[in-house]
Amino acid sequence: IPSCTLSGPGMIGSTAGVDGLVTIQGRDQYSNKRTTNDGEFSFNLHALSDVRRDNPGQNVDVAGVANYTELGQYQIAYAATLAGSYEISIMKGCPGESCLAC
């Protein structure tokens, strides 16, 4: 997959302990939507300084794998356990091969 786009309410935020949903749409080299399952996407929800400062020593990051749904789309459901600011990274093709970041 040369590229991808992200959408869904989880791109803006979610409530601690409640799933935030993000949809990944695979795209070809011409930015057309892919319609097949092209492999595995992984994600990491990384807690930023405000969460880490307020919860020292706690592992507050969340990682997982996106589930293929249909027509070249994958879905991520993440649940941050603590309130605060997070950054989400979505990758395909890691480790051991070149990575695509969405």
Secondary structure as the mmCIF struct_conf table of DSSP 4:
data_model
#
loop_
_struct_conf.conf_type_id
_struct_conf.id
_struct_conf.beg_label_comp_id
_struct_conf.beg_label_asym_id
_struct_conf.beg_label_seq_id
_struct_conf.end_label_comp_id
_struct_conf.end_label_asym_id
_struct_conf.end_label_seq_id
STRN STRN1 SER A 3 SER A 7
BEND BEND1 GLY A 8 GLY A 8
HELX_RH_3T_P HELX_RH_3T_P1 PRO A 9 MET A 11
TURN_TY1_P TURN_TY1_P1 ILE A 12 ILE A 12
TURN_TY1_P TURN_TY1_P2 ALA A 16 GLY A 17
BEND BEND2 VAL A 18 VAL A 18
STRN STRN2 GLY A 20 ARG A 27
TURN_TY1_P TURN_TY1_P3 GLN A 29 TYR A 30
BEND BEND3 SER A 31 SER A 31
HELX_LH_PP_P HELX_LH_PP_P1 ASN A 32 ASN A 32
STRN STRN3 LYS A 33 LYS A 33
HELX_LH_PP_P HELX_LH_PP_P2 ARG A 34 ARG A 34
BEND BEND4 THR A 36 THR A 36
STRN STRN4 PHE A 41 ALA A 47
HELX_RH_AL_P HELX_RH_AL_P1 SER A 49 ASP A 54
BEND BEND5 ASN A 55 ASN A 55
TURN_TY1_P TURN_TY1_P4 PRO A 56 GLY A 57
STRN STRN5 VAL A 62 VAL A 65
HELX_LH_PP_P HELX_LH_PP_P3 ALA A 66 ALA A 66
STRN STRN6 ASN A 67 TYR A 68
BEND BEND6 GLU A 70 GLU A 70
TURN_TY1_P TURN_TY1_P5 LEU A 71 GLY A 72
STRN STRN7 GLN A 73 TYR A 78
BEND BEND7 THR A 81 LEU A 82
BEND BEND8 GLY A 84 GLY A 84
STRN STRN8 TYR A 86 LYS A 92
BEND BEND9 GLY A 93 GLY A 93
TURN_TY1_P TURN_TY1_P6 CYS A 94 GLY A 96
BEND BEND10 GLU A 97 GLU A 97
STRN STRN9 LEU A 100 ALA A 101
#
